[in-house]
Amino acid sequence: MIVHFLKCFGAAPGGGNAALVVENDDNSETARQQFARERQVSACVFLDRQADGGVVLDYFYPHTRSPLCLHATLAAAHVLLTAPGAPAALTVTTAMRGQALQLVRRAEGIFIGLTPQPAPAVMVEKYVPSELMGQHMHLLSPPVIASVGSPKLLLEVADLTTLRALRPNLELIADWSALHQVNGCYAYCRTGEHEYEGRNFNHLDPALEDSATGVAAGALSAHLQQSLRLHQGHVTQQPCLIEVQYSAQAIWVGGMVQRST
């Protein structure tokens, strides 16, 4: 087993959301979940190389297996595309749903190409955001569920003060998400022209709040149908920046990735 420790989407050198990339592992799903739980890093991705030369990515958070995690994918892309003799582009698939992901190394960095995916058709009652967030919520737009492979409930709040003060009911979010096949809530606010800041609520432990959530950035871009720059990690003291390039053909999610120790 080879384990790489990387930080992804950091807004400055040394920062970012941590991910472990694991190669040469043939353990069971149960053993992989135990590995992720013991490491307590926000995400682990296992690279399963196929006989035909393809690569399958299998994602685990400390508390559950995931169909898709883009900061872990960015870490995997760094491992796959920066090795000696590596190609500049590669298509991989996800383990749980067989979703195709395009990995590309460009002059401006590494990007992941993907397309909007079907999202659960859920009627979100008016009281739901307030219950999930544990306080009365005044949203600037109706709540919506959008997905590029891992559905998120998107909640647009008024401003940064509101966003950064949120202390949601994480257990209720987990229960509601499991019931409706959604992978947590993403609260966000607009901070400028195509500029946003957001927070992801998916982990049960507040200490494991994501510093960068690429699937949420992709879902937000798909929902708004525009390119955007998404800031995250202020509350976790790991400032991150996710760049999303939107087109009708594909959504490209990219950012800084660095090896760590």
Secondary structure, 3 states (H helix, E strand, C coil): CEEEEEEECECCCCCCEEEEEEECCCCCHHHHHHHHHHHCCCCEEEEEECCCCCEEEEEECCCCEECCCHHHHHHHHHHHHCCCCCCCEEEEEECCCCCEEEEEEECCEEEEEECCCCCCCCCCCCCHHHHHHCCCCCCCCCCEEECCCCCEEEEECCCHHHHHHCCCCHHHHHHHHHHHCCCCEEEEEEEECCEEEEEEECCCCHHHCCCCCHHHHHHHHHHHCCCEEEEECCCCCCCEEEEEEECCCCEEEEECEEECC
